[in-house]
Amino acid sequence: MLKTAGFVLAGALVLGVGTAGWAYWRLNDNITSVDIDSALGDNRPPRAMTAPQSAASASPLPTGSLNILVLGSDSRSGEENQELGGGSSTGARSDTAMVVHLDAGRSEATVVSIPRDTLVTRPSCPLSSGGSTEAAYNSMFNSAYAVGGPVCAVKTVESITDIRMDHYIEIDFSGFAKLVDALGGVTVTTDEDIDDEDSHLRLEAGTHHLDGERALALARTRHGIGDGSDLGRIGLQQKLVKALLDQISATSLLTDPARLYRVADAVTGSLTTDTGLDSLGELTSLGQSLGGLSSDAVRTVTMPVVPAPSDRNRVVAEEPEAEELWESLR
């Protein structure tokens, strides 16, 4: 997702400046942001220390390690999201949560999925309206976003991992579907038949080229595979991450300005970021710094979990394995 956005926006930036300034300003204006750093203050894990570059090797692009919380929101706001997601039109939850760790040099990455059904201690979080939420124990992980939005999602992840989230990126249902469609679909191989009444997806085991709506259904599928838990769905979501990287690499967007603009519009129109990534230039710089990152160099893992003693339909972090994973990324 990060490389896709950056590659697309880099081309859009060139088109916007070189051919139509209004396109640049429209794409830049599409992005919604949240000032997470100001809301959380200094009581956070330290930023990763990055070795200074020598003058001879200095690059205009950032090369240090980076940690980014990427959320897929099941927001029902707007007609398109309601049609794709169903359910209530009020409120939203983090349907997908991934901590993306970019190694120094940015040629390798680790994507760690956090099951939304994980029971955690949710810290007290500041609210944009003033005041703060109460701390909650044995609370589902995805409730953090529901009660306190991106700020609480970031604070909860940092409390679980003791890793500073340098940036935040969120994409909603309709944005994900539009992105896949604008890329011309995505090719995914499934290991077993899928028949999920909730996501309305039916696929035989094998390789399929999916449009945006069916790719979204795949990302949301859980009851039609495995034991019906969130862990099966996470496996499908991780397949989609790599498939998107492969699709952007195979798509000649820079020779097709019309498609490039559609993809850039889909990316920017569906994003909520922290204020450090809320401009076309900043997102482009991030994406260009990932130019050497291939899907083969992206490791996808799930935070180790075990069934929760208090509720077998929920999970808790498995220790010491979970702590060892987070330690390896600090």
N, C-alpha and C positions, 0 to 999 in steps of 0.2 A: 504493500500500500504506500509506504513512504517513497520507495524508488519510483513507483508508478506516478505518484503526484509530482515528484520533482522533475522527472523526465518530461512529463506533459507540460508542466508549468514553465520549464525552461524554453520549450518551443513556443508556448503561448506568449511568453515575455518578449521573444524576438519578434513574433508576429504583431503583437500589440504596439511595440515601439516603432517597428519598421513600416507597418502598413495601416494600422487603424488604432489610434490612441484610445478610442472609446472602448475597444475590446479589452485593452489592458485595464482600464479603470473599472469596467464592469466586473471583470474577474477579481480584481483586487477588492472591490466593494462587496463581493459575494461572501467573503470570509467573516464568520462570527468568532469573537474571541472572549475569553474570560481571564481576568487578571488574577491568576492563581498565586503567583509569588507574593503579591501584596496581601492577599487574603490570609495566607498561611504564615507570613512573617519569617522569622529566623529559627524558630523551634522545629527544625527539620534535619534529616540526615545531611551530612556535608556533601558538597559537590565533589565528583571524582577529580583527583589531581591529574593534570595532563602535562607531560614533559614538554618543555618549550622546543619549538622547531629551530634548527640552525638556519642562518640566513641563506645558505646555499640551497637548502631543501624546502624553504618556506613556500607554501602553496596559498593561493588566494582563497581556497576553499577550506572549511574546517575539517580537521582530521582526527580530533580527539575522540575518546570513547563517549558514549551518550546513552542515556536511558530515557525511553519515551513510553508513556502509558497510552495505548491505543484502545479506545472503546468503541464498540458497536452499540448504538442506542436503539431500543425498541420504542422510541417516541411515537405516539399516535397523533402528534400535532400535524395538521395539514391533511388535506383529502388524500394525497398520494400515499402517505404513511399509513393512514387508516385502512385504505384498500389493501395494502400489502401486509399490514400487521394485524388488523382486526382488533378486537378488544376495546377497552375504554379509550376515550379521546383525551383523558386527563392523566397527567403524570407520565413518567418514563423510568425505565430501568436500564442498567448496563447489561445488555443481552450477551455481549462478548467482551472479555477483558484480556488484553495481552500486554505484557511488559516486553518491549523491544530493546534489547541491549546491543548496541553497536560497538564492536571492539575498536581499539585505537587503530587508525589506518582505514577503518570502515570498509574493509574487504570481507569481513565475516560478521555474522550476527547470530544472536540467540533470541528466539521468540518463546516466551514462557506464558502459557495460558493459565489463567486462574479460574477454576470452576465457579460459576455463579452461585452454586448451592453450598459453597464452603461456609461453615460457621466460623465467625471471627469476632474479635472484640473491635467494635466500631468506635473510634475515638470521637470525642466531642468536636464538632465542626462548626466554623463560623458560617453564618447565613448572610446572603447579600442584603436581606431586609433588616439586618441587625440581630444581635443576640447570637445564640449558638444552639446546636442540637445537643441532646443528652448523649453521653457515652452509653453504648449498648453491648451487652455480653451475649454470646451464642446467637449472634445476629447473622443472617445470610449476607454474604459479601455484596451482592448486587443491591442490597437495601441502601448502601452508602450513597449511591447516585440518586436513588429515589428520594432520600430525605435531604440531601445537601448538594446535589448536582456535581459538576466536575471537581469542585474544590474538595468535597468530602470523599469523592472517589480517589483522588490523588492522595489525600491525607491517610486514608485507610490502607492503600497500597504501600505507602511509605512506612506505616506502622507495622505491616506484616513483614516487609522485606528488609527494612532498615537500609533502603537504597533511595537516594534522591532522584525523583522524576524530573529530568531536565526540561521535558516538554510534555504536552498533552495534545492528543488528536482524537477527535470523535467524528464518526460518520453515522448517519441514520439510515433506516430501511430504504427509502426511496433513492437516496444518494448512492448507496451501494449498487442497487439494481440499475440505475442510470449509468454508472461507471462501467459496469460489465457490458451493457448494451452498446455504449459508445466505443468500447474496445472491440466490438464485434463478437462478443461472447467469450466463454472461457471453457477450456477442455479439462475434464476431471475424470479420473478412473476410480470407481468404487469397487470395494472388495466383496460386497454382498448386496443382495436385493434390498431395496428401500421401499417401504410402503407405510407412509406416515399420514394418518388422517388429519393431524393438527397442521402440519405444514403443506398438506395436499400434494406431496411429492411422491411419485411412483417411478422407480428406476430399477431396471435389471442390473445385476452386477456387470461391470465392464466400463468401457470408455464412452463418455458422452460429452457433446458440445452443448453447453447450457446458455440460454439467454439470461438477462438480468433477473427476471422474476423467478426462474427455476434455480439459478445460482443462489439467490437469497433464500429460497425454500430449502436448499441443501444446507446452507449455513444455520438454518433454524431447526433442522430435523434432529429429533432425539428419540422419539417413541417408536420410530420405524426401524431402528437398528440396535444391535447389541442388547443390553439389558434395559434400554430405555432411559438411561441416566444421562446427565450432562456430559459425562466423559466421552461417550460415543460421538456426540455432536462436536466436541472439541477436536476430535480426530478429523472430522470432515472440514471444519473451519481451517485447520492447519493445511490440509490439502489445497484448499482454495487460496490461501496466502501464496503458496508456491506456484499455483497455476496462474495467478494474476501476474507474478513476476515473469513467468515464461511468456504469457500473452503480450505483455508490454514490450518484451524483447523481440517478439516476432512481428509486431505491428509497425509498419513504416509510417508513423504519424507525421514525421517532419516533411514527408512528401505529399501529405494529404491535409492541407490547411483546414478544410471544412470539418473533417473528423477530429483533428487536433483541437479545434475550438470546442466541439461538442464534449470531448473528454475533459478538457480544462474547465468547462462550465459545470460539468457534472461533479468534478472533484471539488472545486471551490464552493459551489452552491450547497454542498452537503456537509461542509466541514465546520466544526467548532474547534478552535485551538486555544492554547495559552497565548498571552500577548507577545511572547517571543517568536511566534510563528504566524502572526496575523497579517502578513503582507505577502504579496506575490513574490517579492524579492527574497524574503526570508525562507519561504517554502522552497523556492527554486534553488537557493544556496544549499539547503539541506539535501534536496534530491540530487543535485549535481555531485555532492560529496559522496554519494552512494553509487557513482558510476561504475565502480569495480565490483559491485556486489551482485553475484549471480545467485540463482535459486539453490544451486548446489552448495553454496557457502552459508546458507541460512539453516540453522539447526532449530527445529521446533520440538518443544517439550511441554509437558504439563506439570504444574506444581504437584509434587507427590502428596497424595491424600489417602485416607482410609475412612470407612464408614464411621459416622459420628456415634458414639455410645448412646447419646440421648435421643437420636432419631436416625434410623437406618436409611432414611430417604435423603439424608444430608451427609456431608463429608467434613472432615477436619484435616489440617495439615499433618502429614506423616513426618514425625521427627525421629532421628536427626536429619533425614534425607532432605526435607524442605529447606532447612537452615543451611545445609551444605550446598544446595543449589544456589540460594541467594548469595551465600558467601563467595561462590565462584564468579559472581557477576559484579562484586563490589570493587 
